[in-house]
Amino acid sequence: MPVSSLPPPTKRRKTAVQTTSIKFLEVQLTSAVADNGSLNPLADLLALAHSTSDAREMSKAIYSTYRVFVLIISRGMLVYGGHDATKLVRKWIWEKLDSFVDLLVGLLQDDEPVLRKSSLEILFSLLKHLSTSLTKSSPTAQPQLHLSHFKHIVHGLLICPPSPRSEGSNKNGFKTRLDVRESFVERWFGVYDDIRWCFLREATAVLSKYPPTEHPHLLDNLLSIMEKLTTFPTDPSELNEWWVEELGAKPPKHKSAKADIGEDEDAEPEDENDEDDWRKFFDEDTNAKDAKPKGVKGRSHTLTFHQSLHSLQAHRAVFTRAWLNFLPHLSSVSTSSDRALTTRALNIMHRGVLPHLTRPVLVMDWISACVDLGETIGLLALNALFTLMQNYNLQVQNFRDYPSFYTRLYAFLRRDVLHLKHRARFFRLTELFLSSTHLPATLLASFVKRLSRLSLHAPPAAIIMVIPFTYNILKRHPTLMVMIHRTEYGPSTDTDPFIDDETNPNATNALDSSLWELHSHIHHYDSAVSAMARIFAEAFTKPGYSMEDFFDHTYGTLIDTEVGRKIKKAPALAMELRKDIFPGSDATDEDAGVSGRDAVSELWVFA
């Protein structure tokens, strides 16, 4: 007899009783709200929601409780005011609502995907209803967003408390669930301007309140959300999507005429204990080239909440503060997970962060510190540093502020640089940095020689980058041509005057050496490499190579090239099969091809 998939009869009876109770309590509460009756059954409904362990019953309970709270909010029962009895009832309802919200926040980490999705949707739906109710009850009729409720949502997304059905354990390790994060980013964070602005502000507060040392997954959770932001507005006209519809109304004009010239008598009074000090963080640079006259004008710290949501300057200010509070936590890269977060942050720095900061040069110190770390982090930091130089007024001539820039760049030339995934980006930037005709020949010779030495241990795809890279530098700087004409140094590091372990590129004696390493690639096993290496034996009549043509080479592309190559002359083949393909030097029967020892196996015998 097959085993039944249904729960045992006792459990089915218990489930049926719970379902009946949930429906009965919802009907009873709906009638009580309409008739201003007793709301005591609300405590029983919440108790059922907290106590049930069945996912289906939990789903029914949270939706029933949600519908009851929507009725309560729409009837204005949470609006401040009234006599003492009304205040006591309102306080009791708020306590039950907070308990329900805590339940929903915990369900964001539940093992059941349906409960996670439902909880997130209910939380944001409650945010809309609470905000609308708060706006209607506001004495100034100013559109509002219920920030205390939104803080619970941010807490659930970043701190990730365990699900009430998991009995206190968090199987996901306090990391935001993938489906929850993607749903939040795609449906709210990346779409609605009010949600994005408030999340960035509250995320900064969470970083200050919860030390990442005590919550190790906080930085990962926050970065996982911020790195997905690809819809940050670049023009005031793009501020046009609002989750709370009342916030979409055009705010009153800001009295910025006197504030902009330093007269603060018309500015709003500032509360020293107010958490919203993000408004004082940065003012837009009045000399910025991309300053737009449209949108809400005025200094960001004098705008109201509603005006801030319609101000591109305020959006950039809160974005800037979020990143400037986040990045210092990545400074102590003591573990592999910390280095991974730093790599992820730098990977989006040039395209997803710097363009939206109020003053991009504020991250210059952090990026410069990452350059010294080398490897992948250093390469990505170098790319971000170049973006600052090229687009954000950190001029190349300011290298007097970085007197060791080329020493730092030379430090990247280690054995692993030609094996990294981001080596193409490194070559692209290095070629640009070495393109100046005012650089000393000793410095350029060190770079060329060091790359030549590293090519001896590099994969074919990397050697194909090194050869045209070196050719272009020699073509641009004829003083270095002596390095390919000097023949007194053979393929040996013993007689080579180049000091391989010297960190100062001006003191390596590279100009007195030769590029015998590149010449040795003429005998490389890969035909593409050997063909490229022969260009140094020819006249330098080519105008120079476009490095972009060599950045996409991999083992796969090289193999495809060899497989698709047309064979002009058939290779020589052995007509007889030898018994020993690799005969030893002391072969006993040379005619039969039988050796007395296995030369290949002996290569793998270590003393």
Summary of the structure (lengths in Angstrom):
residues: 607
radius of gyration: 34.0
end to end distance: 65.6
largest distance: 113.7
contacts: 1746
relative contact order: 0.04
helix: 59%
strand: 0%
